[in-house]
Amino acid sequence: MILLSSTWFVHPDSALKRVLSDVERVETVKVKVNDRVKRVLKKHRLPMPSRKVLIFYRGYRGDTLIKTALVDDIKGKHLPITFMVVISPEGRVMEVEILAYREEYGYQIGNRRFLKNFRGKGADDPIKPGKDVPNIAGATISVRSISLGVKRALIIYREVFGR
């Protein structure tokens, strides 16, 4: 991890290697952010991804899906927050990690204790700051942003993989 002021970076390849270290094989699935995906996100009032193609990394043991990881960005107050969501085969959050935080304030969302609040959440579960996920003083926008990012990942996962 590189730390510069309130900015830090964990390379996505390192994060993916760590979370997928317990699987035998990884399959990548590229998902175009097409009109169908956009309609679903609009229906759920979620922001559109900045990437035109999202890559889901699906980890298997034998023929059994163990987990899926997605690296994505969500707009913070001024700059993007790069994060990774690891999703169970049932479509529930296993882990969230902040990979790049570029703002001067709100970096507390990278705290593992805070990120544990997303574990077990699914696409149908509410993920509202201050209700379902605790707010952090001085990080209100960042908490809202990462909550939207996690919800968006779950909705896209369900739309693409049906869980």
C-alpha positions, 0 to 999 in steps of 0.5 A: 500500500502506498500512502500519500497524504490521505491518498492510498493505492493497492494495486488491483492485481495484488488485491485480486491475487489475495482474494482469489488465492484459495481457488483453483481457476479464475474465469473472467467475464466481461460485461458491457454496460449496455442499455439493459444494464443501464435500465436496471441501474436507472430503475434502482436509482444507481449511478452509471459506472464510468467504465464501459466494460466491467470485468468479473473474476469468477473463482472456481474449485473444480466446477464449483463457483466459490466467489466472484470479484469485481474492481470498480470505481465510484465518484467520491466528492471530487475524485473516483474511489476504486474498490473491490467487491467479493460476492458469494455464489448466492449474490451476497457480499463476502468482502469489500476493499478500498483500492484507491482513495484520492480525496483529502477527507473521508479516508476512514471508509478504508477501515476494515471494521467499517467495511465489515458492515457490507458483509452478507448484504445482497441486491435486495437488501437496503444499504443506506448510510446511517441506517444499514451502514453506519455513517462516519463523521467527516466521511459522509460523502465517501460512505454514501459513495461506497454504499452506492458502489456496493449496491450497484455491484450487487445489482449488476451481478444479479442482472448478469448471473441471476442471483 
